[in-house]
Amino acid sequence: MRYVSTRGEAAPIGFLDAVLAGLAPDGGLYVPAEWPTFTKAEIAAFAGQPYAQVAAAVMGKFVGDDIPADVLADMCAEAYASFAHSAVTPLKQLGPNRFLLELFHGPTLAFKDVAMQLLGRLYDYVLERQSRKMTIICATSGDTGGAAVEAFRGRKNARIVALFPEGRISEVQRRFMTTATDTNVACVSILGSFDDCQAIVKQAFQDDQFRHAVDLSGVNSINWARIAAQSVYYFTAAVALGAPERSVAFVVPTGNFGDAYAAFVATRMGLRFDCPVITVAGTNGKGSTCAMLEAVAEQAGFRTGVYTSPHLVHFEERCRVHGEAVNASDLIAHFEAVESARTLNGNDVSLTYFEFTTLAILRLMSHSLLDVAILEVGLGGRLDATNIIDADCAIITSIDIDHTEYLGPDRESIGREKAGIMRTGRPVVVSDPMAPQSVIDHAREMGADLWRFGHDFNFSGDKQQWSWAGRGRRYAGLAYPALRGANQLVNASGVLAAFEALRTRLPVTAQAVRNGLALVELPGRFQIVPGQPTLVLDVAHNPHSVAALTANLDAMGYFPATHAVFGAMADKDLAPMLAKVGPLVDHWYFTDLPTPRAEKGAVLQQKWNALQMVSGGLRQVNTSVHSDPLQALQAAVAAADPADRIVVFGSFYTVGGVLINGIPRLHAKHLGA
């Protein structure tokens, strides 16, 4: 069994080396190069077995040949003999189909004992054989330190140093650490927060000279053995409740995601949660894909839950259940639950806006009795907050250059980040007709079930209808999707491939496909609002999507003049966006947007003027600057003739700004007189 760094720059190592290393030399975390799995029969066989026996079986998958099976079994038996309950992590029934998994029967009353008691023995085993002494460091917000001290106190080959924030842990937690009199224990209080303690740990690991001088190791959640050991109780609890034949869902209260990540590991190894999950990543087309998935599933009779971002006007747009946006009041309890978990016992855990809101919405969806959950990735994929959920099917839409400061400078780098939503043995639909090779390679390396546009599914069509063909199924004579634009056939093809890949769990009829694609709605995606002049709303905000918008505008037919309301983020590649759509625009209305990330309207005007100078300024184009999108739209309406068209694009903020009072219905001046 080999372990690789999440940052990909450290050489693969074995299990015991990964345990001792803590962080990889490149600063990444060590994780298995391949995910071990259990068959359903193997999981079912855990029923009735002692906890230590199940632990030896699960840990054996991760240990490989590094420790003999009988030695590992003895370690597990010894580690869990000290727990106050014979079941180690017993279940307590709270009500019909509701159980509490008790993780407080270890020597320090913390769930960390489950991993630490085994971890101490793993260190003993390897250090004794290597005649080696190590310094183990951990940062704690309370219970990790006590569990680590209890697990390593008195061990002759290991020194344990626990860092805790002064005055920010309970007195009981402090005493579990500081009352140990063993000479190999040192507890240090830090004037600051838990984050400050963590920073010291990370700095220590990054200092190669210090790291090697004291032979440093770590037992926070950076240590893979902790995650592996904590995954055991998901197996014992699940089989006690009837898994794998019976579906079991876990709700995990957690601070730093160590426990939730253990659940993630358990699902990787074959333990499934409630409803199918479809996760959608990509540069463009994610929202349209999610909307079509939702529409077809609803027409097939399934209760759907959809999470998308960002919103246009109201935050509640981000979550739809059974086809309807949730009410703000429905979200309050879930925000409170996330905040309660984040600040548990006064130990604040820092979450970004996106992480916090994602957790709240996922919690709401988990309480909504869904038949299918559809999740749109916010940014990238590999490190996105939505990726804490194991997708039953992943979809990767078109990939282009965007968010380069986070995802990398080219399509190959960006594709590699998007590919992080793939799961071993599960379908991934790649609907980009020219997908980066990094996406294809990652699917093959992981052993994902790759559905590739042009290879495993395709479409054809004429001006009236289109057809789709995939593995073993065809749809002929389909009406074009209600979402406009040539690129929507590519998105719809990916949607049909996903349903075909999940056909045993989400069967849909041909009529559901026809009705769903005919009824799908999604504001701001080449949305044409009837009126005089015609209004086009599109959230296109990068060169690829603006190129698609330009092609769609060009296909609309003749308009005497095109007026463009444009606002965009300062970090976008603006020159090619302006250059692509520029030949179609006769009047520009550049606008400020209500976010610090946005470029000022005056700067956008300067960029356009510079582009005109470079190109020779062959055509007279009027420009103006406005303080917000609605004012810019009003100026465009005042200047436009009834037969003209107005296009609003550049950002979700730009389109949202003109939708703030609802969908505008435009009427030319003389028609309203």
Phi, psi and omega per residue, in radians:
M1 nan 2.143 -3.089
R2 -1.931 2.635 -3.117
Y3 -2.154 2.415 -3.107
V4 -2.153 2.748 3.120
S5 -1.398 2.509 3.086
T6 -1.139 -0.310 3.105
R7 -1.643 -0.110 2.946
G8 1.307 0.176 -3.060
E9 -1.973 -0.019 3.120
A10 -1.804 2.597 -3.135
A11 -1.193 2.551 3.081
P12 -1.077 2.528 3.133
I13 -2.386 2.979 3.128
G14 -1.446 3.090 -3.057
F15 -1.062 -0.908 -3.061
L16 -1.126 -0.643 3.073
D17 -1.136 -0.656 3.111
A18 -1.150 -0.661 3.113
V19 -1.081 -0.803 -3.080
L20 -1.295 -0.483 -3.016
A21 -1.256 -0.602 -2.986
G22 1.231 -1.959 3.046
L23 -1.344 2.588 3.045
A24 -1.265 2.780 -3.136
P25 -1.017 -0.467 3.132
D26 -1.527 0.116 3.119
G27 1.554 -0.031 3.140
G28 -1.500 3.094 3.065
L29 -1.735 2.498 3.056
Y30 -1.414 2.239 3.089
V31 -2.362 2.799 -3.126
P32 -1.063 2.435 3.068
A33 -1.167 -0.551 3.062
E34 -2.361 2.518 -3.104
W35 -1.513 2.105 3.058
P36 -1.221 2.668 -3.128
T37 -2.345 2.740 2.963
F38 -1.956 2.562 2.995
T39 -1.350 2.875 3.084
K40 -1.032 -0.672 -3.138
A41 -1.129 -0.691 3.125
E42 -1.150 -0.692 3.112
I43 -1.149 -0.790 -3.136
A44 -1.039 -0.565 -3.115
A45 -1.201 -0.272 3.098
F46 -1.194 -0.362 -3.083
A47 -0.998 2.227 3.091
G48 1.479 -0.154 3.138
Q49 -1.355 2.579 3.048
P50 -1.032 2.641 -3.096
Y51 -0.989 -0.782 -3.092
A52 -1.074 -0.583 3.138
Q53 -1.215 -0.728 3.085
V54 -1.131 -0.716 3.128
A55 -1.036 -0.743 3.131
A56 -1.110 -0.655 3.137
A57 -1.202 -0.796 -3.128
V58 -1.179 -0.857 -3.140
M59 -1.100 -0.550 3.126
G60 -1.027 -0.577 3.108
K61 -1.109 -0.601 -3.102
F62 -1.532 -0.531 -3.084
V63 -1.299 -0.633 -3.083
G64 1.157 -2.306 -3.092
D65 -1.652 0.130 -3.057
D66 -1.227 -0.474 3.141
I67 -2.339 2.281 3.090
P68 -1.003 2.544 -3.049
A69 -1.041 -0.681 -3.109
D70 -1.227 -0.607 3.101
V71 -1.178 -0.746 3.114
L72 -1.094 -0.703 3.115
A73 -1.091 -0.703 3.109
D74 -1.151 -0.697 3.099
M75 -1.030 -0.814 -3.110
C76 -1.118 -0.755 -3.139
A77 -1.080 -0.726 -3.140
E78 -1.215 -0.704 -3.093
A79 -1.085 -0.706 -3.018
Y80 -1.715 0.025 3.075
A81 -1.204 -0.412 -3.086
S82 -1.466 -0.065 -3.115
F83 -1.332 2.563 -3.006
A84 -1.312 -0.278 3.140
H85 -2.055 2.400 -3.072
S86 -1.117 -0.470 3.115
A87 -1.436 -0.095 -3.132
V88 1.195 -1.058 3.095
T89 -2.210 1.339 -3.034
P90 -1.273 2.772 3.047
L91 -1.721 2.437 3.050
K92 -2.136 2.204 -3.108
Q93 -1.390 2.277 3.132
L94 -1.789 -0.372 -3.092
G95 3.068 -3.028 3.129
P96 -1.020 2.099 3.106
N97 1.032 0.413 3.107
R98 -2.257 2.135 -3.084
F99 -2.307 2.657 3.063
L100 -1.944 2.220 3.091
L101 -1.598 1.975 -3.067
E102 -1.497 2.055 -3.076
L103 -2.017 0.450 -3.012
F104 -2.044 0.408 -3.075
H105 -1.694 0.140 3.092
G106 -1.397 3.109 -3.035
P107 -1.123 -0.430 3.101
T108 -1.963 0.236 3.042
L109 1.129 0.373 -3.124
A110 -2.076 2.613 3.131
F111 -1.154 -0.343 3.118
K112 -1.103 -0.394 3.119
D113 -1.022 -0.583 -3.078
V114 -1.002 -0.726 3.123
A115 -1.506 -0.741 -3.012
M116 -1.098 -0.703 -3.116
Q117 -1.084 -0.600 3.073
L118 -1.365 -0.644 -3.101
L119 -1.093 -0.708 3.113
G120 -1.010 -0.672 -3.126
R121 -1.317 -0.570 3.054
L122 -1.107 -0.771 3.101
Y123 -1.074 -0.779 3.122
D124 -0.957 -0.794 -3.067
Y125 -1.050 -0.893 -3.030
V126 -1.348 -0.658 -3.111
L127 -1.187 -0.625 3.104
E128 -1.101 -0.747 -3.105
R129 -1.281 -0.418 3.130
Q130 -1.726 0.035 -3.091
S131 0.838 0.958 -2.965
R132 -2.288 2.552 3.051
K133 -2.057 2.421 -3.085
M134 -2.238 2.716 2.996
T135 -1.859 2.149 -3.112
I136 -1.868 2.211 -3.103
I137 -2.045 2.481 3.064
C138 -2.543 2.521 2.984
A139 -1.742 2.468 -3.071
T140 -2.409 2.485 2.981
S141 -1.750 0.164 3.082
G142 2.666 -1.306 -2.957
D143 -1.492 -0.447 3.131
T144 -1.070 -0.766 -3.103
G145 -1.070 -0.818 3.130
G146 -1.079 -0.740 -3.141
A147 -1.154 -0.684 -3.141
A148 -1.180 -0.767 3.122
V149 -1.062 -0.790 -3.141
E150 -1.088 -0.645 -3.091
A151 -1.298 -0.539 -3.012
F152 -1.917 -0.123 -3.107
R153 -1.081 2.377 3.094
G154 1.416 -0.064 -3.124
R155 -1.407 2.227 -2.917
K156 -1.280 -0.373 -3.062
N157 -1.838 0.121 -3.100
A158 -2.383 2.376 2.980
R159 -1.878 2.392 -3.124
I160 -2.010 2.218 3.095
V161 -2.094 2.071 -3.123
A162 -1.935 2.191 3.103
L163 -1.822 2.231 3.127
F164 -2.365 2.617 -3.125
P165 -1.313 2.167 -3.104
E166 -1.022 2.212 3.058
G167 1.309 0.141 -3.072
R168 -2.097 0.268 2.994
I169 -2.230 2.844 -3.105
S170 -1.271 2.799 -3.134
E171 -1.123 -0.636 3.107
V172 -1.104 -0.793 3.131
Q173 -1.084 -0.712 3.134
R174 -1.101 -0.735 -3.089
R175 -1.192 -0.600 3.085
F176 -1.000 -0.566 -3.138
M177 -1.524 -0.916 -2.881
T178 -1.460 -0.157 3.133
T179 -1.615 -0.044 3.069
A180 -1.260 2.198 -3.065
T181 -1.711 0.013 -3.106
D182 -1.102 2.506 -3.057
T183 -1.248 -0.261 -3.123
N184 -1.645 0.241 -3.107
V185 -2.021 2.283 3.030
A186 -2.351 2.222 3.115
C187 -2.044 2.257 -3.040
V188 -2.174 2.158 3.076
S189 -1.538 2.384 -3.081
I190 -1.967 2.292 3.072
L191 -1.352 1.664 -3.079
G192 2.812 -2.779 -3.107
S193 -1.793 3.093 3.055
F194 -1.048 -0.638 3.115
D195 -1.040 -0.630 3.103
D196 -1.152 -0.673 3.079
C197 -1.107 -0.775 3.123
Q198 -1.068 -0.698 -3.128
A199 -1.074 -0.673 3.115
I200 -1.124 -0.738 3.123
V201 -1.065 -0.828 -3.120
K202 -1.104 -0.692 3.135
Q203 -1.133 -0.667 3.126
A204 -1.097 -0.717 -3.141
F205 -1.238 -0.491 -3.123
Q206 -1.415 -0.270 3.105
D207 -1.539 1.662 -3.023
D208 -1.046 -0.691 -3.121
Q209 -1.111 -0.831 3.122
F210 -1.143 -0.747 -3.097
R211 -0.991 -0.759 -3.117
H212 -1.390 -0.528 -3.126
A213 -1.107 -0.677 -3.105
V214 -1.816 0.046 -3.110
D215 0.906 1.229 -2.939
L216 -1.465 2.474 3.017
S217 -2.496 2.899 -3.085
G218 -2.389 2.619 -3.121
V219 -2.199 0.324 2.943
N220 -1.272 -2.972 -3.117
S221 -1.174 -0.044 3.015
I222 -1.201 -0.281 -3.095
N223 -1.587 2.088 -3.045
W224 -1.041 -0.616 -3.095
A225 -1.037 -0.579 3.101
R226 -1.125 -0.785 -3.137
I227 -1.102 -0.796 -3.125
A228 -1.064 -0.778 -3.108
A229 -1.156 -0.616 3.141
Q230 -1.290 -0.336 3.119
S231 -1.236 -0.316 -3.062
V232 -1.059 -0.754 -3.036
Y233 -1.249 -0.265 2.984
Y234 -1.207 -0.631 3.096
F235 -1.208 -0.854 -3.087
T236 -1.105 -0.687 3.131
A237 -1.190 -0.761 -3.084
A238 -1.115 -0.813 -3.110
V239 -1.196 -0.515 3.081
A240 -1.132 -0.441 -3.133
L241 -1.748 0.116 3.017
G242 1.920 0.029 3.096
A243 -1.209 2.672 0.119
P244 -1.562 -0.074 -3.119
E245 -1.250 -0.502 3.126
R246 -1.846 2.341 -3.138
S247 -1.274 2.332 -3.128
V248 -2.228 2.318 3.095
A249 -1.985 2.399 3.110
F250 -1.926 2.337 2.976
V251 -1.894 2.115 -2.957
V252 -1.989 1.916 2.981
P253 -1.354 2.165 -3.026
T254 -2.604 2.725 3.095
G255 -1.744 -1.187 -3.075
N256 -1.747 0.327 3.057
F257 1.252 0.069 3.110
G258 -1.044 -0.784 -3.126
D259 -1.232 -0.708 3.114
A260 -1.127 -0.649 3.119
Y261 -1.138 -0.567 3.066
A262 -1.116 -0.661 3.058
A263 -1.110 -0.684 3.099
F264 -1.043 -0.764 3.110
V265 -1.089 -0.744 -3.133
A266 -1.071 -0.700 3.115
T267 -1.181 -0.629 3.083
R268 -1.025 -0.551 -3.057
M269 -1.541 0.098 3.019
G270 2.099 0.005 -3.127
L271 -1.632 2.091 -3.033
R272 -1.806 2.560 3.067
F273 -1.680 -2.885 -2.857
D274 -1.099 -1.417 -2.971
C275 -1.803 2.777 3.074
P276 -1.066 2.506 3.121
V277 -2.111 2.270 3.058
I278 -2.006 2.106 3.137
T279 -1.915 2.334 -3.037
V280 -2.075 2.144 3.075
A281 -2.146 2.886 3.122
G282 2.577 2.928 3.115
T283 -1.416 -0.806 -3.134
N284 -2.324 2.624 3.081
G285 1.630 -0.022 -3.121
K286 -1.118 -0.854 -3.101
G287 -1.086 -0.740 3.123
S288 -1.114 -0.720 3.126
T289 -1.092 -0.792 3.117
C290 -1.067 -0.730 -3.124
A291 -1.114 -0.702 3.133
M292 -1.253 -0.664 3.036
L293 -0.997 -0.821 -3.123
E294 -1.085 -0.812 -3.064
A295 -1.120 -0.760 -3.136
V296 -1.182 -0.764 -3.139
A297 -1.094 -0.717 3.105
E298 -1.086 -0.731 3.127
Q299 -1.173 -0.427 3.083
A300 -1.453 -0.026 3.077
G301 1.659 0.160 -3.134
F302 -1.568 2.559 3.046
R303 -1.519 1.999 -3.011
T304 -1.805 2.684 2.937
G305 -2.283 2.296 -3.072
V306 -2.242 2.319 3.036
Y307 -2.103 2.075 3.109
T308 -2.289 2.855 3.074
S309 -2.770 2.746 -0.132
P310 -1.395 -3.096 3.090
H311 -1.689 2.828 3.118
L312 -1.507 -0.903 -3.066
V313 -2.170 -0.953 -3.043
H314 -1.966 2.413 -3.117
F315 -0.989 -0.613 -3.078
E316 -1.054 -0.323 3.093
E317 -1.039 -0.386 -3.041
R318 -1.199 -0.339 -3.101
C319 -2.303 2.178 3.054
R320 -2.120 2.363 3.069
V321 -2.153 2.190 -3.120
H322 0.960 0.662 3.046
G323 1.501 -0.024 -3.091
E324 -2.118 2.424 3.053
A325 -1.087 2.455 -3.123
V326 -1.239 2.728 3.059
N327 -1.408 2.592 3.111
A328 -0.993 -0.665 -3.116
S329 -1.130 -0.483 3.134
D330 -1.239 -0.395 -3.089
L331 -1.479 -0.385 -2.974
I332 -1.010 -0.831 -3.100
A333 -1.073 -0.576 -3.106
H334 -1.375 -0.601 2.989
F335 -1.095 -0.727 3.139
E336 -1.115 -0.669 -3.140
A337 -1.154 -0.706 3.101
V338 -1.144 -0.767 3.136
E339 -1.105 -0.673 3.119
S340 -1.108 -0.750 3.112
A341 -1.188 -0.644 -3.104
R342 -1.154 -0.552 -3.069
T343 -1.959 0.378 -3.083
L344 -0.961 2.266 3.116
N345 1.017 0.465 3.105
G346 1.320 0.133 -3.119
N347 -1.754 1.588 -3.064
D348 -1.145 2.358 3.023
V349 -1.972 2.215 -3.084
S350 -1.347 2.230 3.051
L351 -2.216 2.489 3.025
T352 -1.284 2.899 3.071
Y353 -0.944 -0.799 -3.095
F354 -1.184 -0.729 3.121
E355 -1.090 -0.786 -3.107
F356 -1.090 -0.884 -3.094
T357 -1.200 -0.597 3.088
T358 -1.084 -0.809 3.137
L359 -1.063 -0.726 3.141
A360 -1.109 -0.773 -3.111
I361 -1.221 -0.692 3.085
L362 -1.089 -0.652 3.094
R363 -1.128 -0.767 3.090
L364 -1.025 -0.799 -3.127
M365 -1.097 -0.645 -3.128
S366 -1.171 -0.345 3.122
H367 -1.689 0.114 -2.962
S368 -1.814 0.174 3.069
L369 0.933 0.931 -3.066
L370 -1.427 2.688 2.960
D371 -1.630 -0.449 3.098
V372 -2.708 2.429 3.076
A373 -1.958 2.319 -3.110
I374 -2.088 2.089 -3.035
L375 -2.083 2.210 3.041
E376 -1.676 2.173 3.091
V377 -1.108 2.439 3.132
G378 -1.355 -0.905 -3.087
L379 -2.612 2.157 3.123
G380 1.298 -1.958 -3.116
G381 2.943 -1.000 -3.046
R382 -0.985 -0.771 -3.072
L383 -1.865 0.164 -3.113
D384 -1.277 2.587 -3.108
A385 -1.060 -0.531 3.129
T386 -1.162 -0.333 -3.045
N387 -1.376 0.034 2.985
I388 -1.261 -0.262 3.082
I389 -1.653 2.290 3.131
D390 -1.371 1.929 -3.094
A391 -1.303 2.386 3.001
D392 -1.349 -0.455 3.039
C393 -2.566 2.311 3.071
A394 -1.879 2.503 3.027
I395 -2.162 2.280 3.061
I396 -2.038 1.999 -3.098
T397 -1.504 -2.807 -3.076
S398 -1.088 2.520 -3.100
I399 -2.103 2.274 3.107
D400 -2.545 -3.114 -3.077
I401 -1.345 2.053 3.077
D402 -2.907 2.651 3.139
H403 0.900 0.787 -3.050
T404 -1.117 -0.455 -3.137
E405 -1.182 -0.356 3.132
Y406 -1.872 -0.601 -2.939
L407 -1.869 -0.235 -3.128
G408 2.032 2.880 -2.959
P409 -1.501 -0.167 -3.046
D410 -2.481 3.021 -3.076
R411 -1.115 -0.585 3.137
E412 -1.142 -0.789 3.114
S413 -1.123 -0.789 -3.130
I414 -1.126 -0.723 3.104
G415 -1.050 -0.640 3.133
R416 -1.119 -0.668 3.094
E417 -1.178 -0.757 3.123
K418 -1.068 -0.656 -3.084
A419 -1.151 -0.181 3.140
G420 -1.132 -0.208 3.108
I421 -1.472 -0.110 -3.132
M422 -1.205 2.685 3.082
R423 -2.289 2.465 3.139
T424 -1.001 2.269 3.061
G425 1.354 0.015 -3.104
R426 -2.005 2.673 -3.047
P427 -1.189 2.460 2.955
V428 -2.249 2.132 -3.126
V429 -1.714 2.064 3.121
V430 -1.852 1.794 -3.042
S431 -1.649 -0.043 3.037
D432 -1.229 2.072 -3.112
P433 -1.087 -0.419 3.120
M434 -2.200 1.071 -3.057
A435 -1.119 2.491 3.046
P436 -1.010 2.545 -3.129
Q437 -1.077 -0.496 -3.137
S438 -1.068 -0.583 3.117
V439 -1.194 -0.806 -3.131
I440 -1.128 -0.772 -3.126
D441 -1.091 -0.732 -3.115
H442 -1.130 -0.691 3.112
A443 -1.071 -0.724 -3.128
R444 -1.250 -0.691 3.121
E445 -1.101 -0.644 -3.102
M446 -1.429 -0.298 -3.050
G447 1.343 0.508 3.065
A448 -1.300 2.736 3.088
D449 -1.471 1.661 -2.984
L450 -1.424 2.131 3.002
W451 -1.932 1.909 -2.975
R452 -1.979 2.268 3.105
F453 -1.026 2.342 -3.128
G454 1.507 -0.187 3.124
H455 -2.106 -0.896 -3.105
D456 -1.811 -0.286 3.062
F457 -2.745 2.758 -3.107
N458 -2.814 3.014 3.060
F459 -2.428 2.797 3.030
S460 -2.525 2.815 -3.127
G461 -3.069 2.963 3.020
D462 -2.208 -2.820 -3.056
K463 -1.271 -0.320 -3.083
Q464 -1.774 -0.591 -3.015
Q465 -2.702 2.995 3.110
W466 -2.505 2.878 -3.115
S467 -2.322 2.706 -3.129
W468 -2.287 2.460 3.078
A469 -2.362 2.356 3.106
G470 -2.379 -2.769 -3.141
R471 -1.229 1.741 3.010
G472 1.418 0.103 3.122
R473 -2.560 2.580 3.123
R474 -2.359 2.578 2.959
Y475 -2.169 2.178 -3.118
A476 -2.059 2.682 3.051
G477 1.133 0.650 3.136
L478 -1.432 2.434 2.990
A479 -1.267 2.671 3.135
Y480 -1.139 2.558 -3.132
P481 -1.024 2.637 3.113
A482 -1.128 -0.442 3.035
L483 -1.294 2.218 -3.024
R484 -1.443 2.771 3.066
G485 1.979 2.440 -3.097
A486 -1.073 -0.561 -3.110
N487 -1.185 -0.272 -3.100
Q488 -1.218 -0.398 3.060
L489 -1.183 -0.629 3.083
V490 -1.123 -0.779 3.114
N491 -1.111 -0.761 -3.140
A492 -1.107 -0.631 3.117
S493 -1.099 -0.718 3.084
G494 -1.115 -0.650 3.106
V495 -1.084 -0.825 -3.129
L496 -1.141 -0.609 3.084
A497 -1.131 -0.674 3.127
A498 -1.123 -0.772 3.120
F499 -1.132 -0.623 3.104
E500 -1.183 -0.678 3.121
A501 -1.139 -0.506 -3.114
L502 -1.864 0.402 -2.969
R503 -1.060 -0.508 -3.141
T504 -1.287 -0.400 -3.116
R505 -1.863 -0.475 3.137
L506 -2.328 1.201 -3.131
P507 -1.204 2.300 3.102
V508 -2.194 2.510 3.129
T509 -1.531 2.864 3.083
A510 -1.069 -0.608 3.139
Q511 -1.198 -0.637 3.086
A512 -1.117 -0.665 3.089
V513 -1.110 -0.832 -3.120
R514 -1.087 -0.827 -3.104
N515 -1.166 -0.749 -3.110
G516 -1.080 -0.825 -3.137
L517 -1.180 -0.495 3.137
A518 -1.348 -0.465 -3.029
L519 -1.823 -0.117 -3.038
V520 -1.074 2.448 3.104
E521 -2.310 2.511 3.060
L522 -2.773 1.874 -3.114
P523 -1.053 2.525 2.985
G524 1.438 0.146 3.059
R525 -1.976 1.653 -3.015
F526 0.704 0.890 -3.120
Q527 -1.468 2.056 -3.134
I528 -1.749 2.063 -3.124
V529 -1.759 2.034 -3.120
P530 -1.072 2.583 3.118
G531 2.720 -3.071 3.096
Q532 -2.306 1.872 0.065
P533 -1.331 2.927 3.051
T534 -1.186 2.444 3.136
L535 -2.011 2.262 3.103
V536 -2.054 2.199 3.127
L537 -2.002 2.209 -3.130
D538 -2.618 2.257 -3.104
V539 -1.452 0.250 3.113
A540 -0.843 2.207 -3.010
H541 -2.491 0.287 3.041
N542 -2.597 2.916 -3.039
P543 -0.968 -0.688 -3.105
H544 -1.142 -0.821 -3.108
S545 -1.253 -0.561 3.084
V546 -1.211 -0.591 3.054
A547 -1.098 -0.722 3.088
A548 -1.136 -0.727 3.096
L549 -1.058 -0.755 -3.138
T550 -1.051 -0.767 3.119
A551 -1.101 -0.694 3.136
N552 -1.187 -0.704 3.089
L553 -1.103 -0.725 -3.116
D554 -1.112 -0.541 -3.113
A555 -1.438 -0.094 -3.085
M556 -1.294 -0.300 -3.084
G557 1.841 -2.926 -3.005
Y558 -1.504 2.349 2.958
F559 -2.328 2.365 -3.123
P560 -0.973 -0.669 3.141
A561 -2.624 2.589 3.070
T562 -2.044 2.182 3.111
H563 -1.848 2.250 -3.074
A564 -2.022 2.106 2.980
V565 -1.658 2.058 -2.979
F566 -2.334 2.174 2.980
G567 -2.409 2.502 -3.040
A568 -2.670 2.881 3.084
M569 -1.311 2.573 -3.100
A570 -1.189 -0.424 -3.077
D571 -1.537 0.101 3.128
K572 -1.461 2.777 3.088
D573 -1.452 1.467 -2.912
L574 -1.301 -0.629 -3.044
A575 -1.005 -0.886 3.119
P576 -1.156 -0.493 3.086
M577 -1.136 -0.858 -3.134
L578 -1.148 -0.690 -3.108
A579 -1.165 -0.636 -3.081
K580 -1.197 -0.854 -3.058
V581 -1.532 -0.263 -3.046
G582 -0.899 -0.768 -3.111
P583 -1.057 -0.323 -3.125
L584 -1.619 -0.214 -2.973
V585 -1.747 2.312 3.115
D586 -1.818 -0.434 -3.133
H587 -2.475 2.214 3.109
W588 -1.837 2.433 3.051
Y589 -2.211 1.620 -3.084
F590 -1.445 2.398 -3.010
T591 -2.298 2.540 2.918
D592 -1.224 2.787 3.074
L593 -2.272 2.653 -3.033
P594 -1.434 0.966 3.078
T595 -2.679 2.480 -3.135
P596 -1.061 -0.406 -3.124
R597 -1.253 -0.339 -2.984
A598 -1.322 2.573 2.977
E599 -1.348 2.487 3.093
K600 -1.173 2.558 3.128
G601 -1.010 -0.657 3.139
A602 -1.115 -0.627 3.118
V603 -1.240 -0.666 3.071
L604 -1.057 -0.716 3.111
Q605 -1.085 -0.725 3.119
Q606 -1.105 -0.704 3.128
K607 -1.123 -0.682 3.104
W608 -1.150 -0.764 3.133
N609 -1.075 -0.699 3.110
A610 -1.116 -0.689 3.116
L611 -1.124 -0.695 3.112
Q612 -1.107 -0.720 3.141
M613 -1.109 -0.735 -3.137
V614 -1.113 -0.674 -3.092
S615 -1.471 -0.064 3.091
G616 1.686 -0.054 3.091
G617 0.923 0.879 -3.047
L618 -1.261 -0.291 -3.056
R619 -2.296 2.363 3.128
Q620 -1.334 2.099 -3.133
V621 -2.236 2.182 3.120
N622 -1.416 2.495 3.103
T623 -2.360 2.687 3.045
S624 -2.632 2.851 -3.085
V625 -2.127 2.460 -3.054
H626 -2.402 2.757 -3.021
S627 -1.451 -0.353 3.095
D628 -2.738 2.838 -3.062
P629 -1.065 -0.639 -3.101
L630 -1.149 -0.717 3.084
Q631 -1.128 -0.673 3.107
A632 -1.106 -0.741 3.107
L633 -1.099 -0.757 3.138
Q634 -1.070 -0.670 3.086
A635 -1.149 -0.685 3.118
A636 -1.145 -0.727 3.121
V637 -1.092 -0.714 -3.125
A638 -1.133 -0.554 -3.082
A639 -1.583 -0.354 -2.998
A640 -1.432 2.620 2.963
D641 -1.547 2.821 -3.090
P642 -0.995 -0.553 -3.070
A643 -1.527 -0.058 -3.140
D644 -1.337 3.131 2.994
R645 -2.338 2.640 3.088
I646 -2.095 2.237 3.084
V647 -2.009 2.265 3.126
V648 -1.959 2.129 -3.079
F649 -2.758 3.109 3.054
G650 2.030 -0.442 -3.075
S651 -3.018 2.744 2.979
F652 -1.065 -0.599 3.122
Y653 -1.142 -0.633 -3.121
T654 -1.167 -0.876 3.134
V655 -1.172 -0.763 3.108
G656 -1.040 -0.585 -3.130
G657 -1.140 -0.547 3.117
V658 -1.544 -0.215 3.108
L659 -1.697 0.095 -3.007
I660 -1.019 -0.556 3.127
N661 -1.889 0.329 -3.087
G662 1.822 3.103 -3.120
I663 -1.233 2.136 3.141
P664 -1.197 2.366 3.025
R665 -1.930 1.884 -2.970
L666 -1.541 2.466 3.084
H667 -2.389 2.225 -3.138
A668 -1.100 2.716 -3.007
K669 -0.991 -0.842 -3.036
H670 -1.277 -0.389 3.098
L671 -1.282 -0.489 -3.119
G672 -1.565 -0.046 -3.085
A673 -1.305 nan nan
